[in-house]
Every structure is written in C-alpha cells, then in structure tokens.
C-alpha cells in the first residue's frame, strides 16, 4: 500500500487548478443510465471513485469511452456513457462495498427498467449511514421494497408514480436518487426538505439538458414533472468545492498564498467567512479564489457542520487541522455524521491539543508547533487533514493508507509540489 512522505515547514505559494467535483460526477454518471443515447461528461476528475463507478456501469451494460481533454491548459478527462440496453439489474456487493455512492444506480434503474437489486451499503467509518430516506420515498412512488440476503430488491410494477414526498432530513444521496427516479415516473413528484448542495444543482442541470422537467433548483422544494423519455446530452461537471476548500486550508496552515484556479467562490461562502474571521485574506475572483495567509497571525474560530449552505462536513477535518496552529480555542461541532473525529487520535500524536466531547464536538487549543509522525487515517477527508498537519509540522510525516486520498484528490502530490511542498509518494506493493 502506498504511503505519502511529507517534510513539513514549507510556506506554500503558487497556483493550483481545482478539478471537477467528485460528488457531482458520481450521480451524473448514473444519470446516463436513464437514456439509451450518449451522455458526455467533461471536466471529469481522474479518481479511483470514478473508476469504481465506471466499473459498476460497465457491469450493467454501459459502453464507456474516455478521452484526454484540456481545459484552460489543464489536463482533464471526458467520458462518454451509452447504455443502449441494460444487461444486468444488479449492483453487487463487491462494487457497493468499495463505494457507497454505488447506490445512485437505484433511482435510474428503477425508473428505466422498473426493477433493481442493490447490495445494501452498510455502515462505514464515519457512521451507520442508513438508506431509509431513499427507500421510503421510492415506496411512496409505488415501488415494492424488500430486503433479503443483504440486498434491496425494488420492484416498481408497471412503473413509478409521482408522489408528494417530505424528507425527514435533507439527505444529499436521497435527493439525487429520488430526482433520478422521478424524471421518468408518471405524473408529478414534489420533494420537500430536499438537499440544496451545489452537486444537486449540477444533477438537475444535466437531467433538464436530457429533457427532464425539474423546477426549484437551489431551493428545498423540488418539483419534477415526469416525462416519457430522456435523450443524450453533453455537460461540464462543476468544480470541486471540497478540493478547493482543502487547498485553501493548505495555504492558510502554511501561512502561504495559493491561487485556486477554476474554483467557484459562490459555493464556498461559509468556509470563506470562517477563514476571513480567522485573519486569512480571501479574494474572490470570477473563476478563482486567492487565499493569502502570509505574515498573518490566525485566531481560532468555532465551526458547526450543517447541510448546505452551512459549513460542509467534508471540510470539518481540514479546518480542525487549521485550528491546531491558530491562536486560542475553537469548538468544532459535527452534526451530519455520528463518528467523524477519527483524525483526532492521529493529530494528538503530532502534538495537537484536542479534547473530544462525546461524538459530536471537539475543543481545539492552538499549539506553537506540530511534530511530524507516522499517521494513518480511516476516511478520505480525515486523510487530507493529516496531510495538512504534516505540511505545517516540524520534521517528517508519513501518511499511511493513501488509497483514501486517491478516491477524492486528483494529482495530490503534483498539485502540492507545484506550490512548493516537500512531498512524495512511496510506492509499496499491496
Ligand atoms: C454525501 C456526500 C458526502 C457528504 C454528505 C453530506 C457523495 C458521494 N457523498 O453523502 O461526501 O459528506 O453528502 O454532505 O456525494 N441518512 C439517513 N438515512 C438516509 C440517508 C442519509 O439517516 O436514507 C443520514 C446519514 O447516515 C448521515 C446524514 O443523513 O448521517 C447525511 O447523509 P447524506 O446527506 O445522505 O449524505 P450522503 O449522500 O451519504
């Protein structure tokens, strides 16, 4: 298993190109299952999660073509997806186990073929993560759901019917799945308490480009008028706000200055406000964000994660790392997932001062110095928090289990090296 070695203490200065958003791309790929025509996605990130989703779609009968592409001189991928006929209606355990987002095939397959079998994803390191909101909405649309041998068996009989659905929680995954289920349903579906994350706006845009009739984008009430058929489309994936936020912290924690090209500041307003309150200068440009912490003494701030436009849970670990090197105390509260402080014990080994209270909050007190250490993370964003601490620490940090980072950070070492980090991947056989 590969490792990443970082020699900390370098001030990071330069430019980083922000890739297409993983969490937008994954449901967009699955939306291609709703038509027998070609759906082409540009500005796609090169990530193992994308490869995993592509493998699942191939197994269902999708023909996929990949092309190298350049946007503003930066290498990206374009993928074309075409599913003339579904050759399987089963999302097997081996695929779903590797990537929870595999559950995005549920809505499209049920809408197009009226039947699907999906291995239940089960819990993961950050919490139990059930699918009750997805399944109860599909039942309200007329599907019969049965859970047998670890699989969800869903059968929509003659087809899904529009329904008035009120989510008990604004789940990102359920909003995407029910949007994709409802576009081909008969009649109108209304989703109340829908999630409003920018990735959902991107999915709505693609579905409408394919001929769907969805209104209410960016609001918590979505109305979907079912149509008989969807057609192909070409769509550019939005830029990754979590990757941009992560590198913004890399600039801040090394007291450097990074220009985040292709970043969309409008999707990062809450984290930008936190950075500004801490004392970081953040300049918002049309298609970029400039984060400058040179010669700044940063002060800790309290953070509470929430659904969009609140503070993203996917940036909690990175901002917690930043608070370690800031003056005073910060309270970090996690309200979305029940077990998302696994980075804390590892950061303590680097000299951090953190007290976790129950599962939901942590008090961080700034320290003068962090010290490099061998560390290991259990999820994607926590791994990046360890990289950040390593960049700021004195001495050498080895981050183990790099496969977590490869799921969600495209060209991580190249991007960080490009702004002056001393970082390298140590290749090791699995
Ligand atoms: C998505 C993101 C993830 C992000 C999260 C919150 C993808 C691939 N993943 O995950 O990176 O951290 O949004 O912004 O886009 N829940 C239920 N029942 C359900 C569904 C969810 O109880 O049926 C709970 C979950 O256990 C969790 C919370 O709701 O505690 C948030 O889940 P949700 O918004 O669905 O997140 P995901 O779509 O899993």
Boltz pocket constraint, residues with backbone or C-beta under 6 A from the ligand:
constraints:
  - pocket:
      binder: B
      contacts: [[A, 22], [A, 23], [A, 24], [A, 26], [A, 101], [A, 127], [A, 128], [A, 129], [A, 130], [A, 131], [A, 132], [A, 133], [A, 134], [A, 135], [A, 169], [A, 170], [A, 171], [A, 172], [A, 173], [A, 174], [A, 313], [A, 314], [A, 336], [A, 337], [A, 338]]
      max_distance: 6.0
